[in-house]
């Protein structure tokens, strides 16, 4: 007999919280898309691309949680703790410009990678006195460790001079008693590329999928970060070093800065991993990676061979008033409530599971979940999870909480599913928020997946949502459509 739906496991919203609460359950139920973890551990990839919610952070924390297997060591750094917009101003000892920003990012990455190597008691750097003394100085300056963001802010106003230890190659080659960032980076590259160990090392930079990165003021810093990571990884690969540096990045952000990267196409073709869970069209959708993820996660958690989550649902879902509603194919109905990402779909299944487990609708032994259970679960998901997830997307944006509240209030005030920019601006004005840029908010809402563009086709109009297509761009002069989960949460009038 298959397990009851109420006994299935769909995880938590945040992989880090899931690891903290029950690391063994997280590792046990993790689904490794196309063996991405080994591609990173082996140093074959250095970019993991995908919209928010596609599992980039989960991949990082899975690698961190499986360190006990003994084959690799991992350090996960959150880029949101770094002053991204300030990095181009870091005084490396060079004149201002893109090259200086690349060197600043190299220094940041090498400091963190060196910290990871020095965690490894088996690494040969443990026995290099010069490396140990420089590492201590870097820690004293604050460049290594959790407080590195503050140290970088200090370095943006003055050139930091790092004293030269009175031993080793640096002391022999350099005539000065101290080095600036530009001068010390080549030594650091040499140290990390020649380090030997029985373990592999992976430094992961997370937090690069925040929506505020759509602001062009971050473009120079982001482009230089990718270029710096690419350059350091090339050095590590050419020396057959023990590890690599991995960036977890929104795919639209990478596409936007690609014009500034001379090797961007090579990076994407050869060294990037796309976390692509898209659902196939038609009947094949039930076997798409996104559905397989839910099936495999539930089965692994229960130590059984297989679970097919959609088999718990009736073939069609009825919506609307009793006797007057519509009927939708179940898979299509569920997907229309999500942004086609693992996080959304798993939260949707989990909210339905909670309703089923509550017993509110009574024990009704039958083949499928009760339609009332499904509808209530969808409502809970839409109103509790989805609305909050959209608000959270504004974290880091200038005026974040106020902007999020204004954007959401304006959408609710419109009280219709389809609208244009002028109507949205008028709604903001009615709320007394006419000073906030309607175009900026609509752009952020588009990349958050809250709204999509309505695009006129030859036979019919179709919806263009960011999460459903690669490298989507917002069209501000056309019509917008509110995401179905928000329509459901706010009981918004459907249609134009």
C-alpha positions in Angstrom: 0.0 0.0 0.0 1.2 3.5 -0.8 1.8 5.8 2.2 -1.0 8.3 3.1 -0.6 11.8 1.6 -0.4 13.3 5.1 2.8 11.2 5.8 4.7 12.6 2.8 7.7 14.9 3.3 8.3 18.0 1.2 10.9 19.8 3.2 11.1 23.5 4.3 11.2 26.8 2.5 14.8 27.6 3.4 17.4 24.8 2.9 19.6 26.4 5.6 16.7 26.1 8.1 16.1 22.5 7.0 19.7 21.6 7.6 19.7 23.3 11.0 16.5 21.5 12.1 17.3 18.0 10.8 20.4 17.7 8.7 20.1 13.9 8.2 16.5 14.3 6.8 17.6 17.1 4.5 20.6 15.0 3.1 18.5 11.9 2.9 15.7 13.5 0.9 17.8 15.8 -1.3 17.4 15.4 -5.0 20.6 16.1 -6.9 19.6 17.3 -10.4 21.9 15.7 -13.0 24.5 15.1 -10.3 25.3 18.8 -10.0 27.0 18.3 -6.7 29.8 16.2 -8.2 30.3 18.7 -11.1 31.1 21.3 -8.5 33.2 19.2 -6.2 35.3 18.0 -9.2 35.8 21.6 -10.3 34.1 21.1 -13.7 31.6 24.0 -13.1 32.0 27.4 -11.4 28.6 29.0 -12.2 25.3 27.7 -11.0 22.5 29.7 -12.8 18.8 29.8 -12.1 15.9 32.0 -10.9 15.3 32.4 -7.1 13.7 29.3 -5.7 15.4 26.8 -8.1 17.6 25.2 -5.4 20.9 27.0 -5.7 21.2 27.5 -2.0 19.9 24.0 -1.3 22.8 22.7 -3.5 25.3 24.7 -1.5 24.0 23.5 1.9 23.8 19.9 0.6 27.5 20.0 -0.2 28.1 21.6 3.2 26.0 18.9 5.0 27.8 16.0 3.3 31.3 17.1 4.4 31.3 14.2 6.8 31.7 11.8 3.9 35.3 12.9 3.9 35.7 13.7 0.2 35.3 17.5 0.3 35.3 20.6 2.5 32.9 23.5 1.8 32.6 27.1 2.8 29.4 29.0 2.0 29.6 32.8 2.0 26.5 35.0 1.7 27.3 37.9 -0.8 24.5 40.0 0.8 26.9 40.5 3.7 29.4 42.2 1.4 29.1 45.8 0.2 28.7 44.9 -3.4 28.2 48.4 -4.7 31.4 49.5 -2.8 33.8 46.9 -4.2 34.6 49.1 -7.3 35.9 51.7 -4.9 38.2 49.3 -3.0 41.7 50.9 -3.1 43.9 48.1 -4.4 46.8 50.4 -5.3 45.7 50.8 -8.9 43.8 53.5 -10.7 40.0 53.3 -10.7 38.4 51.1 -13.4 37.2 47.6 -14.3 40.6 46.1 -13.8 40.9 47.4 -10.3 37.4 46.0 -9.5 38.4 42.6 -10.8 41.5 42.6 -8.6 39.4 43.7 -5.6 37.1 40.7 -6.1 40.1 38.3 -6.6 41.4 39.4 -3.3 38.0 38.9 -1.6 37.6 35.4 -3.2 41.2 34.4 -2.4 40.9 35.5 1.3 37.8 33.3 1.7 39.3 30.4 -0.3 42.5 30.6 1.8 40.3 30.4 4.9 38.7 27.2 3.6 42.1 25.6 2.9 43.4 26.5 6.3 40.4 24.7 7.9 41.8 21.5 6.3 44.3 19.9 8.7 45.6 17.8 5.9 46.4 20.7 3.6 50.1 21.5 2.9 49.5 25.2 3.7 49.3 24.2 7.3 53.1 23.8 7.2 53.9 27.0 5.3 55.0 29.6 7.9 54.8 32.5 5.4 51.2 31.6 4.5 50.3 31.3 8.1 51.7 34.7 9.0 50.0 36.5 6.1 46.7 34.7 7.0 47.0 36.0 10.5 47.6 39.6 9.2 44.6 39.3 6.9 42.5 38.1 9.8 43.7 41.0 11.9 42.7 43.4 9.2 39.3 41.7 9.0 39.6 40.5 5.5 39.2 36.8 6.5 36.1 35.9 8.5 32.5 37.1 8.9 33.5 40.7 9.4 35.1 41.1 6.0 32.4 43.5 4.8 33.4 46.1 7.3 37.1 45.7 6.3 36.2 46.2 2.7 34.4 49.4 3.5 37.6 50.7 5.2 39.6 49.7 2.1 37.3 51.8 -0.1 38.5 55.0 1.4 42.3 54.3 1.8 44.9 52.0 0.4 45.5 49.1 2.9 49.2 48.2 3.4 49.8 44.6 4.6 53.2 44.2 6.4 55.6 41.6 4.7 56.6 38.7 7.0 60.4 38.6 7.4 60.7 35.2 5.8 59.8 33.4 2.6 59.6 34.4 -1.1 57.7 37.6 -0.5 60.5 39.0 1.8 63.2 37.9 -0.6 61.5 39.4 -3.7 59.9 42.6 -2.4 62.0 45.7 -1.5 59.2 47.3 0.5 58.2 46.4 4.1 54.5 46.2 3.1 52.3 45.3 0.2 49.0 46.6 -1.1 46.1 44.4 -2.3 47.3 44.5 -5.9 50.8 43.3 -5.0 49.7 40.5 -2.7 47.1 38.9 -4.9 49.6 37.0 -7.2 51.2 35.4 -4.1 47.8 34.3 -2.8 46.9 32.8 -6.2 50.2 30.8 -6.2 49.6 29.5 -2.6 46.1 28.3 -3.2 46.9 26.8 -6.6 49.8 24.8 -5.3 48.2 23.6 -2.1 47.9 19.8 -1.8 45.3 17.8 0.2 43.5 14.5 0.1 40.2 16.5 0.2 38.5 18.6 -2.4 37.6 22.3 -1.5 34.6 24.3 -2.7 34.0 27.9 -1.9 30.4 28.9 -2.7 29.2 32.5 -3.0 25.5 32.5 -2.3 23.0 35.4 -2.1 23.5 36.5 -5.7 19.9 35.8 -6.7 18.5 38.7 -4.7 16.2 40.9 -6.8 18.0 44.1 -6.0 20.8 42.9 -8.3 18.6 44.0 -11.1 19.7 47.6 -10.3 22.3 48.7 -12.8 24.5 50.2 -10.1 25.6 46.6 -9.3 26.5 45.7 -12.9 30.2 46.7 -12.8 30.7 44.9 -9.5 28.8 41.7 -10.6 30.7 41.6 -14.0 34.0 41.9 -12.2 33.1 39.3 -9.7 32.3 36.8 -12.4 35.5 37.7 -14.3 37.6 37.4 -11.1 36.1 33.9 -10.3 36.7 32.8 -13.8 40.3 33.9 -13.8 41.0 32.3 -10.4 39.3 29.1 -11.4 41.4 28.9 -14.6 44.5 29.2 -12.5 43.3 26.5 -10.2 42.3 24.1 -13.0 45.6 24.6 -14.9 47.5 23.7 -11.7 45.2 20.8 -11.0 44.5 22.3 -7.6 42.3 20.8 -4.9 39.2 22.9 -5.4 37.3 25.7 -7.0 35.2 28.8 -6.4 31.5 28.6 -7.3 29.1 31.5 -7.8 25.3 30.9 -7.4 23.8 33.6 -9.6 20.4 34.6 -11.2 20.5 33.7 -14.9 19.0 37.1 -15.9 21.7 38.9 -14.0 24.4 36.9 -15.8 22.8 37.6 -19.1 22.6 41.3 -18.4 26.3 41.6 -17.5 27.4 39.2 -20.3 28.3 42.0 -22.7 30.9 43.2 -20.2 32.5 39.7 -20.1 34.8 38.8 -23.1 34.4 35.1 -22.4 30.8 35.0 -21.2 29.7 32.5 -23.9 32.5 30.2 -23.1 31.7 30.5 -19.4 28.1 29.5 -20.0 28.7 26.8 -22.5 31.6 25.0 -20.7 31.6 26.0 -17.0 28.0 26.8 -16.0 25.3 24.6 -14.6 21.7 25.6 -15.3 19.2 24.5 -12.6 16.4 24.0 -15.1 13.3 22.2 -13.7 10.9 23.4 -16.4 7.8 21.3 -16.9 7.3 19.7 -20.3 4.2 20.5 -22.3 1.2 18.1 -22.6 1.1 14.7 -21.0 4.9 14.6 -20.7 4.7 17.1 -17.9 4.1 14.4 -15.3 7.6 13.2 -16.0 9.3 16.6 -16.0 12.2 17.3 -13.6 10.1 19.4 -11.4 7.5 16.6 -10.8 10.3 14.1 -10.5 11.8 16.2 -7.7 8.6 16.1 -5.6 8.3 12.3 -6.2 11.9 11.5 -5.4 12.0 13.8 -2.3 8.9 12.2 -0.8 10.1 8.7 -1.6 13.7 9.2 -0.2 12.3 10.6 3.0 10.2 7.5 3.6 12.9 5.0 2.4 10.7 3.6 -0.3 11.3 3.0 -4.0 8.9 5.4 -5.5 6.1 7.9 -4.8 4.0 9.6 -7.5 2.6 12.6 -5.8 0.1 13.5 -8.6 -1.6 10.1 -8.1 -3.0 11.4 -4.9 -4.9 14.1 -6.8 -8.0 13.7 -9.0 -7.4 14.0 -12.7 -9.2 17.4 -12.7 -9.7 20.2 -10.1 -13.0 22.0 -9.9 -12.8 25.7 -9.0 -15.4 28.4 -8.6 -18.8 28.3 -7.1 -20.4 24.9 -6.7 -22.2 24.0 -9.9 -21.0 27.0 -11.7 -17.2 26.6 -11.6 -14.6 25.4 -14.1 -12.6 22.2 -14.3 -8.9 22.2 -14.9 -6.3 19.5 -15.6 -4.7 18.9 -12.2 -1.1 19.4 -13.2 -1.9 22.6 -15.1 -4.0 24.0 -12.2 -1.2 23.3 -9.7 1.5 24.8 -11.9 -0.5 27.9 -12.5 -0.3 28.5 -8.8 3.5 28.4 -8.8 6.4 30.1 -10.5 7.5 26.7 -11.9 10.2 26.5 -9.2 10.9 23.7 -6.7 10.4 25.9 -3.7 6.9 27.0 -4.9 5.7 23.5 -5.9 7.0 21.9 -2.7 5.3 24.5 -0.5 2.1 24.0 -2.4 2.2 20.3 -1.8 3.1 20.9 1.8 0.2 23.3 2.5 -2.2 20.7 1.0 -0.6 18.0 3.2 -1.1 20.2 6.3 -4.8 20.5 5.6 -5.1 16.8 5.0 -3.2 16.0 8.2 -5.4 18.4 10.2 -8.5 16.2 9.7 -10.7 19.3 9.5 -12.6 17.8 6.5 -13.0 14.5 8.3 -11.8 11.0 7.4 -13.0 10.3 4.0 -11.4 7.1 2.7 -11.2 7.5 -1.0 -8.8 7.1 -3.9 -8.0 10.8 -4.2 -7.6 13.8 -2.0 -10.9 15.6 -1.3 -11.5 18.6 -3.5 -12.1 20.8 -0.4 -8.8 19.7 1.0 -7.0 20.7 -2.2 -8.8 24.1 -2.5 -8.1 25.0 1.2 -4.5 24.0 0.8 -4.1 26.2 -2.3 -5.7 29.1 -0.4 -3.3 28.6 2.5 -0.4 28.5 0.1 -1.5 31.5 -1.8 -2.3 33.8 1.2 0.4 32.7 3.6 3.4 31.6 1.5 3.1 33.3 -1.9 2.2 36.8 -0.8 5.0 36.7 1.8 7.5 35.3 -0.8 6.8 38.3 -3.1 7.3 40.8 -0.3 10.6 39.1 0.7 11.9 39.6 -2.9 12.2 43.3 -2.1 14.7 42.8 0.6 17.8 44.8 -0.2 16.0 47.2 -2.6 16.3 50.8 -1.6 13.3 51.5 0.5 12.6 47.7 0.5 9.7 47.3 3.1 8.0 50.5 1.9 8.4 49.6 -1.7 7.1 46.1 -1.2 4.1 47.3 0.8 3.3 50.0 -1.8 3.6 47.6 -4.8 1.4 45.0 -3.1 -1.2 47.5 -2.0 -1.4 49.0 -5.5 -1.9 45.5 -7.0 -4.7 44.8 -4.5 -6.3 48.2 -5.2 -6.5 47.5 -8.9 -8.7 44.5 -8.1 -8.3 43.0 -11.5 -6.0 40.4 -13.1 -5.1 42.3 -16.2 -3.8 45.9 -16.2 -1.3 48.3 -17.7 1.5 50.6 -16.3 -0.7 53.7 -16.4 -3.4 52.0 -14.2 -0.7 50.8 -11.8 0.7 54.3 -11.5 -2.8 55.7 -10.8 -3.3 53.1 -8.1 0.0 54.2 -6.5 -1.1 57.8 -6.7 -4.4 57.0 -5.0 -2.4 55.5 -2.2 -0.4 58.7 -1.9 2.7 57.0 -3.3 3.0 58.9 -6.6 6.7 59.7 -5.8 7.6 56.1 -6.1 8.5 55.0 -9.6 5.8 52.8 -11.0 8.1 51.4 -13.7 10.7 50.4 -11.2 8.1 48.6 -9.0 6.6 46.8 -12.0 10.1 45.7 -13.1 10.8 44.3 -9.6 7.4 42.6 -9.5 8.1 41.0 -12.9 11.4 39.6 -11.8 9.8 38.5 -8.5 7.2 36.5 -10.6 4.3 38.4 -9.2 3.2 39.7 -12.6 3.8 38.7 -16.2 3.4 40.4 -19.6 0.4 39.7 -21.7 1.7 39.2 -25.3 -0.6 39.3 -28.3 -0.1 36.3 -30.6 -1.6 35.6 -34.0 -4.3 33.3 -32.7 -4.5 34.2 -29.0 -2.7 36.1 -26.3 -0.3 34.3 -24.0 1.3 35.0 -20.7 5.0 35.8 -20.4 6.4 35.1 -16.9 10.0 35.5 -16.0 10.4 32.1 -14.3 8.9 30.2 -17.2 11.4 31.3 -19.9 15.2 31.8 -20.1 16.4 35.4 -20.0 13.0 37.0 -20.0 12.8 40.8 -20.1 9.9 42.9 -18.9 7.9 45.0 -21.4 6.7 48.0 -19.5 4.5 49.5 -22.2 2.3 46.5 -22.7 -0.4 44.8 -20.6 0.4 43.0 -17.3 -1.3 40.0 -15.7 -1.3 39.2 -12.0 0.0 35.8 -11.0 -2.8 33.3 -10.3 -1.7 32.7 -6.7 -2.2 36.4 -5.9 -5.5 36.4 -7.7 -6.5 33.5 -5.5 -5.1 35.0 -2.3 -6.9 38.4 -2.8 -10.0 37.1 -4.5 -9.2 39.5 -7.4 -11.6 39.8 -10.3 -10.3 37.6 -13.2 -9.9 38.8 -16.7 -9.3 42.2 -18.2 
